[in-house]
């Protein structure tokens, strides 16, 4: 599982390099790869649930009664 961290680091580095060279599509692709790899780790498995909770809270706050 330690190899995953290295892959995430390389994906973030790739996104940074693409952003510096003004290649937005490459930066987005590398960022998505890093996000998918992070969610695949035990630490990142709570991310989808947290995003859902935030979206639900925002929906409840903006919906009129």
C-alpha positions, 0 to 999 in steps of 0.5 A: 500500500506504500506504493499508492502514496508515491503514485499520488505524489507523482500525480500531484506533481504531474498536475503542478507541471501541467498547470505551470506549462498552461495545459489545463486539460493535463492538470485536470486529468492528473488531479482526477487520477490523484483523487481516485487514488486517494479515495482508494486508500483507507484514509480517503474512503470517507471522502465521498460520504463527507462530500455527500453530507456537505451537499445535503447541508447546503441543500437544506440551508438553501431550500425554502421551507 
